[in-house]
């Protein structure tokens, strides 16, 4: 492909833009107004549910569970005090529980120290009572009796209340969330966030503040709502500071108000159009991912604009004719900018291969932002640069072949690279050998404490809860569908469930309070009732020997006022449920534990359906999706970019040359992540394909310019030096500006955002180094554009 022919097409485009600039400006302003007007309609989401399709097995199992037992989510409060059985503590527990039931949408039932079912023996037989009663007692003796009774119950101690009575656990179960069509008709806010917002308003009310106790809230609706709000403000801060850094550096480098305003306007208007359209069509924006398309759009708008503006300035210095310089700038840069936009879009669209809904959203949004920003830059930048006076004073003009100080320095860099090519290649090979082993050390972990970091107040609170005696923040539910009515009443079935629960209780990740696993099931009811029936003898805290006794105990429990039966079995007595709370999340360990409990469940109940659902299961599945998704998206991006490079430059050899410098930042980032223990999560997994898309821009400009100069002069050495002189400074400017924008993430208290900033800066720097050092050397050695037709000239 002859570049001068392609460039002639863009020259005609530039001429047409200038000829119709007022009409085009009016059209672009109307389109921009449409985008800005839609921004106030944008909805934000950060739900982990979005990671899964309705057809995924995990979603099918979750829907089945919620039909039977209600919502999989809960809101929980850890109350800490010198003695939780003090009257004012008990009063607070009851009042805050009642307020949660009253004010939290979809609230179902409160389980707390003041809302318990405890079986006791009476003269008439057995009664299921609430030890605290309807009125909170204040007498020391009465309180002591309540405390003694509650702490004597194995199903409660170290689960609802700690053995030392310094902690207690309040749990609010929720009803199943309605379908999207139903809740959207009532409110634009997702049900989980509605519940979370209401719970936060209740728990943070100053009236609960007291020197005698502390309240610490957890639960997916609660913490996900906090994350949505925190990440929204954090995203605005990072994007805002990045934008300021970009503006300051643009002003410093270009030393022109026009050079500053043009890229800024194209950046803002282009991104606003994409997000504004989302607002108009009702597509929600992912709070965790929303800043990445914005930063990518800023980065590319600046990169594209600088190439255009610097080329314009070079020709304007030489000719003094503004419109002619604009058209020539479009002619020279139009094709490489178009090609870089196409390859970047191909790279970010590779996110769709990950099979993860938020990552697919990210890929489509990034591609849309890239496309729109490209159109804004290629249309508005030439038009806005064309306004103004020509330079008629010849003393202000440089000679056509004159060079500035920076031009001479970059030409010298090119001479150094070509001259020292063997040494430079050796250094790159050694660096690659050292870094590649680190790539294979990269691990995957989306644990919130690792992902977010303890500098964030609500994460620190959750961490404190998890490290308390009773607290936890993730769990999973095990269900066993026996497929036969009244099968639950078989003592052999209950003993097999007991064996399964005991195995889960021995796992490393299962929450244990003073050695007692925090696991709930119908066994708590059956064993407590059996003990009560036998004069409260602890030896009878076990499953009865015969079916009739099990049936009688469950009947007595319900007859005596017990209300918890159907939290753990279905109405047909054919499905069992157990809830296992975890102390922490570990990606590899949780997969092992879930697989182990699933296999054991299948062995113990060979003819039953065994399902496991819950937040822990979702995190484990998300972890697996990240690993597979990263590989798919990265390999897809490599293939797309490699094929495009080979096709456009008309040579497989040139395509491979273009890929080598762009793999360099990936190897550098992967090596650093592996050696320094940076985990791969849903944010850092996006860095590699995204950097590949950004880094390839400079490579394309460099290769394109060398090829163009080679076609003109017929000598590789001269083509490389001219390219260093003409665009070497522009490549440096774009990298510095982009690095400064991403560097604002480094100061974020969010671990993963800080790492994104560090890795982006390192990756962009590595990409620039590879473009300066590897690209020209490989072209010089392999001569991909054909044989030289001219001898080297003195430049």
C-alpha positions in Angstrom: 0.0 0.0 0.0 1.5 3.4 -1.1 1.0 5.9 1.7 1.1 8.9 -0.5 -2.1 7.6 -2.2 -3.8 7.1 1.1 -2.7 10.5 2.3 -4.2 12.1 -0.8 -7.6 10.9 0.4 -7.2 12.6 3.7 -6.0 15.7 2.0 -9.3 15.9 0.2 -11.1 15.3 3.5 -9.2 18.1 5.1 -10.0 20.4 2.2 -13.7 19.5 2.5 -13.7 20.2 6.2 -12.3 23.6 5.8 -14.6 24.5 3.0 -17.7 23.6 5.0 -16.4 24.5 8.5 -19.3 26.6 9.7 -22.0 24.1 8.8 -20.0 21.3 10.3 -19.4 23.3 13.5 -23.1 23.9 13.9 -23.9 20.2 13.5 -21.2 19.2 16.0 -22.5 21.7 18.5 -26.0 20.3 18.2 -24.7 16.7 18.7 -22.7 17.8 21.7 -25.8 19.5 23.2 -27.6 16.2 22.8 -24.9 14.4 24.8 -24.7 16.9 27.6 -28.4 17.0 28.0 -28.5 13.2 28.6 -25.9 13.2 31.4 -28.4 14.0 34.1 -30.4 10.9 33.1 -27.4 8.5 33.6 -28.0 5.7 36.2 -25.1 4.2 38.0 -24.8 0.6 39.2 -22.1 -1.5 40.8 -23.9 -4.8 41.5 -21.9 -8.0 41.5 -25.0 -9.7 40.0 -24.2 -8.1 36.7 -21.3 -10.5 36.3 -23.6 -13.3 35.4 -26.2 -14.1 32.7 -29.6 -15.5 33.6 -28.6 -18.7 31.8 -25.6 -19.2 34.1 -26.0 -22.2 36.5 -25.2 -19.9 39.5 -28.2 -17.6 38.5 -30.5 -20.6 38.0 -29.6 -22.0 41.4 -29.9 -18.6 43.1 -33.4 -18.1 41.6 -34.5 -21.5 42.8 -33.1 -20.8 46.3 -34.8 -17.4 46.6 -38.2 -18.9 45.5 -37.9 -21.2 48.5 -36.2 -19.3 51.2 -36.3 -15.6 50.2 -33.4 -13.3 49.5 -29.9 -14.6 49.5 -28.7 -11.2 50.8 -28.8 -10.1 54.4 -27.9 -7.0 56.4 -26.1 -7.7 59.7 -25.0 -5.6 62.6 -22.2 -6.5 65.1 -22.9 -5.0 68.5 -20.0 -4.8 70.9 -20.2 -3.9 74.6 -18.8 -4.8 78.0 -22.0 -6.8 78.5 -24.6 -7.0 75.7 -27.2 -8.1 78.3 -27.3 -4.6 79.9 -30.8 -3.0 79.6 -29.8 -0.1 77.5 -28.0 -2.4 75.1 -30.9 -4.7 74.8 -33.3 -1.7 74.3 -31.1 -0.4 71.5 -31.0 -3.9 69.9 -34.8 -4.1 69.9 -35.4 -0.6 68.7 -32.9 -0.7 65.9 -34.2 -4.0 64.8 -37.8 -2.7 64.7 -36.6 0.4 62.8 -34.9 -1.8 60.2 -38.0 -3.9 59.7 -40.1 -0.7 59.4 -37.9 1.3 57.1 -35.8 -1.1 55.0 -37.6 -2.1 51.7 -38.0 -5.9 51.3 -37.2 -6.4 55.1 -38.5 -9.9 56.2 -37.4 -10.9 59.7 -35.0 -9.8 62.4 -32.9 -12.3 64.3 -31.3 -10.8 67.4 -30.7 -11.2 71.1 -34.2 -9.7 71.7 -35.9 -11.7 69.0 -35.0 -15.3 69.7 -36.8 -18.6 69.8 -35.6 -20.6 72.8 -37.2 -23.9 73.8 -37.7 -24.5 77.5 -39.3 -27.2 79.6 -42.6 -26.3 81.4 -45.0 -28.1 83.6 -47.2 -28.7 80.6 -44.3 -29.9 78.4 -42.3 -27.6 76.1 -42.6 -23.9 75.3 -40.7 -21.9 72.7 -40.2 -18.4 74.2 -38.4 -15.2 73.6 -36.2 -14.9 76.7 -36.2 -11.1 76.7 -40.0 -10.9 76.4 -42.1 -8.0 75.2 -40.7 -5.5 77.6 -36.9 -5.1 78.2 -36.4 -6.1 81.9 -34.2 -3.9 84.1 -33.8 -6.0 87.2 -30.3 -7.5 87.7 -31.7 -10.9 88.7 -34.1 -11.1 85.8 -31.3 -10.0 83.4 -28.9 -12.6 84.9 -31.5 -15.4 84.3 -32.0 -14.3 80.7 -28.2 -14.3 80.2 -27.8 -17.7 81.8 -30.6 -19.2 79.6 -29.3 -17.8 76.3 -25.7 -18.8 77.0 -26.8 -22.3 77.9 -28.1 -22.9 74.3 -25.5 -24.3 71.9 -27.5 -23.1 68.9 -27.1 -19.5 70.1 -23.8 -19.1 72.0 -20.9 -18.1 69.7 -23.4 -17.7 66.9 -25.9 -15.0 68.0 -24.0 -14.0 71.1 -20.3 -14.6 72.1 -19.6 -16.8 75.1 -18.2 -13.8 77.0 -21.3 -11.7 76.2 -19.3 -8.9 74.8 -20.6 -9.3 71.2 -23.9 -10.0 69.6 -25.1 -10.4 66.1 -28.3 -8.8 64.6 -29.4 -10.2 61.2 -32.1 -8.8 58.9 -33.2 -11.2 56.3 -34.8 -9.8 53.1 -37.6 -10.9 50.9 -36.9 -11.8 47.3 -36.2 -8.8 45.1 -38.9 -8.1 42.5 -38.2 -8.5 38.8 -36.7 -5.5 37.0 -39.9 -4.5 35.2 -41.7 -4.3 38.6 -39.1 -2.3 40.5 -38.4 0.1 37.6 -42.1 1.0 37.5 -41.8 2.1 41.2 -38.3 3.5 41.4 -35.1 3.9 39.3 -32.9 2.7 42.1 -32.1 -1.0 42.1 -33.7 -3.0 45.0 -30.4 -3.9 46.6 -29.4 -0.2 46.8 -32.9 0.8 48.0 -32.4 -1.6 50.9 -28.9 -0.5 51.5 -29.7 3.2 51.4 -32.5 2.7 54.0 -30.4 0.6 56.2 -27.5 3.1 56.1 -29.9 5.9 57.1 -31.1 3.8 60.1 -27.8 2.6 61.4 -25.9 6.0 61.0 -28.6 7.9 62.9 -26.8 9.8 65.7 -29.4 8.6 68.2 -27.6 5.2 68.3 -24.3 6.8 69.4 -23.4 5.7 72.9 -20.3 5.2 75.1 -21.6 1.8 76.2 -21.7 0.0 72.8 -20.6 0.2 69.2 -22.6 -0.8 66.1 -20.8 -2.0 62.9 -22.9 -2.9 59.9 -22.1 -5.4 57.1 -24.0 -7.3 54.4 -24.0 -7.0 50.6 -26.8 -4.4 50.3 -25.2 -2.2 52.9 -21.6 -2.4 51.8 -22.4 -2.4 48.0 -24.3 0.8 48.5 -21.4 2.3 50.4 -19.1 1.2 47.6 -21.3 2.7 44.9 -21.3 6.1 46.7 -17.6 6.0 47.6 -16.4 4.9 44.1 -18.6 7.5 42.5 -16.9 10.4 44.4 -13.5 8.7 44.1 -13.9 8.4 40.3 -14.9 12.0 40.0 -11.8 13.0 42.0 -9.3 10.9 40.0 -10.8 11.9 36.6 -10.9 15.6 37.7 -7.2 15.6 38.9 -6.2 13.7 35.8 -7.9 16.2 33.6 -6.2 19.1 35.4 -2.8 17.4 35.0 -3.5 16.9 31.3 -4.5 20.5 30.8 -1.4 21.9 32.6 0.9 19.7 30.6 -0.8 20.6 27.3 -0.4 24.2 28.1 3.3 23.7 29.0 4.1 21.7 25.9 2.0 23.4 23.3 2.3 27.0 24.8 -0.9 27.9 23.0 -4.4 28.6 24.4 -5.9 27.2 21.3 -3.7 24.1 21.6 -5.1 23.7 25.1 -8.7 24.3 24.4 -9.1 22.2 21.3 -8.1 18.8 22.9 -10.0 19.7 26.1 -13.2 20.4 24.2 -12.9 17.3 22.0 -12.3 15.2 25.1 -15.2 16.5 27.2 -17.7 16.6 24.3 -16.8 13.1 23.0 -17.1 11.4 26.3 -20.2 13.4 27.2 -21.9 12.2 24.0 -21.3 8.5 24.8 -22.5 8.7 28.4 -25.3 11.1 27.4 -26.6 8.6 24.9 -26.5 6.0 27.7 -28.6 8.4 29.7 -31.2 8.8 26.9 -31.5 5.1 26.2 -31.6 4.1 29.9 -28.3 2.1 30.0 -26.7 2.0 33.4 -23.1 2.9 33.9 -20.9 0.6 36.1 -19.5 2.6 39.0 -16.4 0.4 39.3 -15.6 0.7 35.6 -16.9 4.1 34.6 -13.6 6.0 35.0 -11.6 3.8 32.6 -13.5 4.8 29.4 -13.2 8.4 30.5 -9.4 8.1 31.0 -9.0 6.3 27.8 -11.0 8.9 26.0 -8.9 11.7 27.5 -5.7 9.8 26.6 -6.6 9.3 23.0 -8.1 12.7 22.5 -4.9 14.2 23.7 -2.7 11.8 21.6 -4.7 12.3 18.4 -4.9 16.1 18.9 -1.2 16.5 19.7 -0.2 14.7 16.5 -2.5 16.9 14.5 -1.5 20.1 16.3 2.3 19.5 16.2 2.2 18.6 12.5 0.1 21.8 11.9 2.6 23.9 13.9 5.5 22.5 12.0 4.0 23.3 8.6 2.7 26.7 9.8 6.2 27.7 10.9 7.4 26.8 7.5 4.7 28.4 5.4 2.8 30.8 7.5 -0.5 29.8 5.7 -3.0 28.6 8.3 -5.5 26.8 6.1 -2.8 25.2 3.9 -1.0 24.0 7.0 -4.2 22.5 8.5 -4.9 20.6 5.2 -1.3 19.3 5.1 -1.5 18.2 8.7 -4.7 16.2 8.0 -3.0 14.7 5.0 0.0 13.6 6.9 -1.7 12.4 10.2 -5.2 11.5 9.0 -4.4 7.9 8.0 -2.3 6.9 11.1 -4.8 8.5 13.5 -7.6 6.6 11.8 -5.7 3.4 11.9 -4.7 3.8 15.6 -8.4 4.4 16.4 -9.4 1.3 14.5 -6.7 -0.9 16.3 -7.6 0.6 19.7 -11.3 -0.2 19.2 -10.3 -3.7 18.2 -8.2 -4.0 21.3 -10.9 -2.9 23.8 -13.6 -4.8 22.0 -11.6 -7.9 23.0 -13.1 -7.4 26.4 -16.3 -8.9 25.0 -14.5 -12.2 24.7 -14.1 -12.3 28.5 -17.7 -13.5 28.9 -18.2 -11.1 31.9 -21.1 -8.6 31.6 -19.4 -5.5 33.3 -16.2 -6.2 31.3 -18.2 -6.5 28.1 -19.9 -3.2 29.0 -16.4 -1.7 29.5 -15.2 -3.0 26.1 -18.3 -1.7 24.2 -18.1 1.7 26.1 -14.4 2.1 25.5 -14.9 1.3 21.8 -17.7 3.8 21.6 -15.6 6.5 23.3 -12.6 5.8 21.1 -14.8 6.1 17.9 -16.6 9.3 19.1 -13.4 10.9 20.3 -11.7 10.1 17.0 -14.5 11.8 15.0 -14.4 14.8 17.3 -10.7 15.2 16.9 -10.5 14.6 13.2 -13.4 16.9 12.5 -13.1 19.7 15.1 -9.4 20.1 15.5 -8.6 21.0 11.9 -11.6 23.3 11.8 -10.8 25.1 15.0 -7.1 25.4 14.0 -8.1 27.0 10.6 -9.5 30.1 12.3 -7.1 32.9 12.7 -4.6 35.0 10.7 -1.8 33.8 8.5 1.8 34.8 9.2 3.0 37.3 6.6 6.3 38.4 8.3 8.9 36.1 6.7 11.2 36.8 9.7 8.8 34.8 11.9 9.0 31.8 9.6 11.5 29.0 9.7 13.2 27.6 6.7 11.6 24.5 5.4 14.6 22.4 6.3 15.4 24.2 9.5 15.3 22.3 12.8 14.5 23.4 16.4 16.7 22.4 19.3 14.3 19.6 20.2 14.2 18.4 16.6 18.0 18.1 16.6 18.0 16.2 20.0 15.5 13.6 18.8 17.4 13.2 15.5 20.5 12.6 17.7 18.5 9.9 19.6 17.7 8.2 16.3 21.4 8.2 15.3 22.2 6.7 18.7 19.6 4.0 18.4 20.7 2.9 14.9 24.4 3.0 15.8 24.1 1.1 19.1 21.4 -1.3 17.9 23.2 -4.5 18.9 23.7 -3.4 22.5 20.1 -2.1 22.8 18.8 -5.5 21.5 20.9 -7.3 24.0 19.6 -5.2 26.9 16.0 -5.8 25.8 16.5 -9.6 25.6 18.1 -9.7 29.1 15.2 -7.6 30.5 12.6 -9.9 28.9 14.4 -13.0 30.3 14.3 -11.5 33.8 10.7 -10.3 33.6 8.9 -13.2 31.9 9.1 -15.6 35.0 7.3 -12.9 37.0 4.4 -13.1 34.6 3.7 -16.7 35.7 3.6 -15.6 39.3 0.6 -13.4 38.9 -2.3 -14.6 41.1 -6.0 -13.7 41.0 -7.9 -12.5 44.1 -10.9 -10.3 44.4 -11.1 -10.2 48.2 -12.4 -6.8 49.2 -9.6 -6.2 51.7 -7.0 -6.8 49.0 -9.0 -5.2 46.2 -10.1 -2.0 48.0 -7.6 -1.7 50.9 -8.0 -0.7 54.6 -7.6 3.0 54.0 -11.3 3.2 53.1 -13.4 3.7 56.3 -16.2 1.3 55.4 -13.7 -1.4 54.4 -11.8 -1.0 57.6 -15.1 -1.4 59.5 -15.9 -4.6 57.6 -12.4 -5.8 58.3 -12.9 -5.2 62.1 -16.2 -7.0 61.9 -14.6 -10.0 60.2 -11.9 -10.1 62.8 -14.3 -10.0 65.8 -15.5 -13.1 67.6 -18.9 -13.3 65.7 -18.6 -11.2 62.6 -18.4 -12.2 59.0 -19.3 -10.5 55.7 -19.6 -13.3 53.1 -21.3 -16.7 53.3 -22.8 -19.4 51.2 -26.0 -21.4 51.4 -26.2 -25.2 50.9 -29.5 -26.7 49.8 -30.3 -30.4 49.4 -33.4 -31.2 47.5 -34.4 -34.7 48.5 -37.3 -34.8 46.0 -39.6 -36.6 48.5 -42.2 -35.2 50.8 -41.3 -35.5 54.6 -37.9 -36.8 53.7 -36.4 -34.3 56.1 -38.0 -36.1 59.0 -35.8 -39.2 58.4 -33.1 -39.1 61.1 -30.6 -40.7 58.7 -31.0 -37.8 56.4 -30.4 -35.4 59.3 -27.3 -37.3 60.3 -25.9 -37.1 56.8 -26.6 -33.4 56.8 -24.8 -33.2 60.2 -21.8 -34.9 58.7 -21.8 -32.5 55.8 -22.0 -29.5 58.1 -19.3 -30.8 60.4 -17.0 -31.1 57.3 -17.8 -27.6 56.3 -17.1 -26.5 59.9 -13.6 -27.9 59.7 -12.7 -25.8 56.6 -10.1 -23.1 57.0 -12.3 -20.3 55.7 -15.4 -21.1 57.8 -16.0 -18.5 60.5 -15.4 -19.9 64.0 -16.2 -18.2 67.2 -14.3 -19.7 70.1 -13.9 -22.9 68.1 -17.6 -23.1 67.2 -18.3 -22.9 63.4 -20.9 -20.3 62.5 -23.3 -22.6 60.6 -27.1 -22.5 60.8 -29.5 -25.2 59.8 -32.6 -27.1 61.0 -30.3 -29.2 63.1 -30.1 -26.4 65.6 -33.9 -26.6 66.1 -34.0 -30.4 66.3 -31.1 -30.8 68.7 -32.3 -28.0 71.0 -35.8 -29.4 71.1 -34.4 -32.9 71.8 -32.3 -31.6 74.7 -35.3 -29.6 76.1 -37.5 -32.7 75.9 -35.0 -34.6 78.0 -34.9 -32.1 80.9 -32.3 -29.9 79.3 -29.6 -32.6 79.5 -26.7 -31.5 77.3 -26.1 -35.2 76.3 -29.3 -35.1 74.3 -28.1 -32.2 72.1 -28.2 -34.6 69.2 -30.4 -36.0 66.5 -33.1 -38.5 67.7 -32.8 -42.1 66.8 -36.2 -42.6 65.1 -38.4 -40.8 62.5 -41.4 -40.4 64.8 -39.3 -38.5 67.4 -38.0 -36.1 64.7 -41.5 -35.5 63.4 -42.8 -35.0 67.0 -40.0 -32.4 67.8 -40.6 -30.4 64.7 -44.4 -30.5 65.4 -43.9 -29.4 69.0 -41.6 -26.6 68.0 -44.2 -25.1 65.7 -47.1 -25.8 68.1 -45.2 -24.1 70.9 -44.7 -20.9 69.0 -41.4 -21.5 67.1 -41.1 -19.4 63.9 -37.8 -20.4 62.4 -38.6 -23.8 60.8 -39.2 -22.6 57.3 -36.0 -20.6 57.2 -34.2 -24.0 57.0 -36.6 -26.4 55.3 -39.4 -26.0 52.8 -43.1 -26.5 53.6 -43.1 -30.0 52.1 -40.2 -31.1 54.4 -38.3 -32.2 51.3 -35.5 -29.6 51.0 -32.8 -28.8 53.6 -30.8 -25.6 53.9 -27.6 -24.7 55.7 -25.9 -21.4 55.9 -22.1 -21.3 56.3 -20.5 -18.0 57.2 -16.9 -17.3 56.3 -14.1 -15.5 58.1 -12.4 -14.3 54.9 -12.1 -14.9 51.2 -9.2 -16.7 49.5 -9.5 -17.3 45.8 -7.8 -20.7 45.7 -9.0 -22.0 49.1 -12.6 -21.2 48.5 -12.7 -23.1 45.2 -11.3 -26.1 46.9 -13.7 -25.9 49.8 -16.8 -25.4 47.6 -15.8 -28.3 45.3 -15.1 -30.5 48.3 -18.5 -29.8 50.0 -20.3 -30.2 46.7 -18.6 -33.6 46.1 -19.3 -34.8 49.6 -22.9 -33.6 49.4 -23.4 -35.6 46.2 -21.9 -38.7 47.9 -24.0 -38.4 51.0 -27.2 -37.6 49.0 -26.7 -39.5 45.7 -30.3 -39.1 44.6 -30.8 -35.5 45.7 -30.0 -32.2 44.0 -27.2 -30.3 45.9 -26.9 -26.6 45.2 -24.5 -24.0 46.7 -25.3 -20.3 46.3 -24.3 -17.1 48.0 -21.8 -14.3 48.0 -18.8 -16.6 48.5 -19.9 -18.7 45.5 -20.3 -15.6 43.4 -16.8 -14.3 44.3 -15.3 -17.7 43.5 -17.1 -17.8 40.1 -16.0 -14.2 39.4 -12.5 -15.1 40.2 -12.5 -17.9 37.7 -14.1 -15.6 35.1 -11.3 -13.1 35.6 -8.6 -15.7 34.8 -10.3 -17.0 31.7 -11.6 -13.6 30.7 -8.1 -12.0 30.9 -6.6 -14.7 28.7 -9.4 -14.5 26.2 -9.4 -10.7 25.9 -5.6 -10.4 25.8 -5.2 -13.0 23.2 -8.0 -11.6 21.2 -6.5 -8.1 21.4 -3.1 -9.5 20.2 -4.7 -11.3 17.3 -6.8 -8.3 16.2 -3.9 -5.8 16.4 -1.4 -8.2 14.7 -3.8 -8.9 11.8 -4.6 -5.2 11.4 -1.0 -4.2 11.4 -0.1 -6.9 8.8 -3.0 -6.1 6.5 -2.6 -2.3 6.6 1.2 -2.3 6.1 0.8 -5.1 3.5 3.4 -7.3 5.2 3.4 -10.0 7.9 6.9 -9.0 8.8 5.8 -5.4 9.4 2.9 -6.7 11.5 5.2 -8.7 13.7 7.6 -5.8 14.0 4.7 -3.6 15.2 3.6 -6.3 17.8 7.0 -6.7 19.5 7.1 -3.2 21.0 3.5 -3.5 22.1 4.1 -6.8 23.9 6.9 -5.1 25.8 4.6 -3.2 28.3 2.6 -6.3 28.9 5.7 -8.3 29.8 6.9 -5.4 32.0 3.5 -5.0 33.8 3.0 -8.8 34.2 6.5 -9.2 35.6 6.1 -6.4 38.1 2.7 -7.7 39.2 4.1 -11.2 39.7 7.3 -10.1 41.6 5.6 -7.5 43.8 2.5 -9.6 44.5 -0.1 -7.4 42.7 -3.2 -9.5 42.3 -5.2 -9.6 39.1 -8.7 -8.3 39.8 -11.5 -6.9 37.7 -9.7 -3.5 37.5 -6.1 -4.6 36.8 -7.3 -7.2 34.3 -8.4 -4.3 32.0 -5.0 -2.7 32.0 -3.2 -5.1 29.6 -5.6 -4.9 26.7 -6.2 -1.2 27.3 -2.5 -0.4 27.3 -2.1 -2.6 24.3 -4.6 -0.4 22.5 -3.0 2.9 23.7 0.6 1.7 23.1 -0.1 0.6 19.5 -1.0 4.2 18.6 2.6 5.5 18.9 3.9 2.4 17.1 1.6 2.9 14.2 2.6 6.6 13.9 6.2 5.7 14.1 6.1 2.9 11.5 3.8 4.8 9.3 6.1 7.8 9.3 9.2 5.7 8.6 7.5 4.0 5.7 6.3 7.3 4.3 9.8 8.8 4.5 11.3 5.6 3.0 8.9 5.9 0.1 10.1 9.5 -0.4 13.8 8.9 0.0 14.5 5.2 -0.5 16.9 5.0 2.5 16.1 3.3 5.9 18.7 5.2 7.9 17.4 8.6 6.6 13.8 7.6 7.0 14.4 6.7 10.7 16.2 9.9 11.5 13.7 12.1 9.8 10.9 10.3 11.7 12.7 10.8 15.0 13.1 14.5 14.1 9.5 15.0 13.0 7.4 13.0 15.5 9.8 11.9 18.2 8.9 14.9 20.4 5.2 14.2 19.8 5.5 10.6 21.0 7.2 11.8 24.2 4.6 14.5 24.8 1.7 12.2 24.5 3.3 9.6 26.8 4.1 12.2 29.5 0.6 13.7 29.4 -1.1 10.2 29.5 1.2 9.1 32.3 0.5 12.2 34.3 -3.2 11.6 33.9 -3.0 8.0 35.0 -0.6 8.9 37.8 -3.5 10.6 39.6 -4.8 7.1 40.3 -1.6 6.4 42.3 -2.8 8.7 45.1 -6.2 6.9 45.5 -6.8 5.1 48.8 -8.3 2.3 46.8 -5.6 -0.4 46.4 -6.7 -1.5 42.9 -7.0 2.1 41.5 -3.6 3.0 42.9 -2.1 -0.1 41.3 -3.8 0.7 38.0 -2.1 4.1 38.1 1.3 2.6 38.9 1.0 -0.1 36.2 -0.3 2.3 33.6 2.6 4.7 34.1 5.1 1.9 33.9 3.4 0.3 30.9 3.2 3.6 29.0 6.9 4.4 29.7 7.9 0.9 28.7 5.8 1.2 25.5 7.5 4.5 24.6 11.0 3.0 25.3 10.1 0.1 23.0 8.9 2.4 20.3 12.0 4.5 20.4 14.5 1.7 20.7 12.9 -1.5 19.3 10.8 -0.3 16.4 13.5 1.5 14.4 16.1 -1.2 15.1 13.8 -4.0 13.8 12.9 -1.9 10.8 16.5 -1.1 10.1 17.5 -4.8 10.4 14.6 -6.5 8.6 14.0 -3.8 5.9 10.3 -4.7 5.6 9.4 -2.0 3.0 11.7 -3.4 0.3 15.2 -2.7 -0.9 16.9 0.6 -0.6 16.9 2.7 -3.7 19.1 5.6 -2.6 22.3 6.1 -0.6 22.3 7.7 2.8 22.2 11.5 2.7 23.4 14.1 5.2 20.4 15.3 7.1 
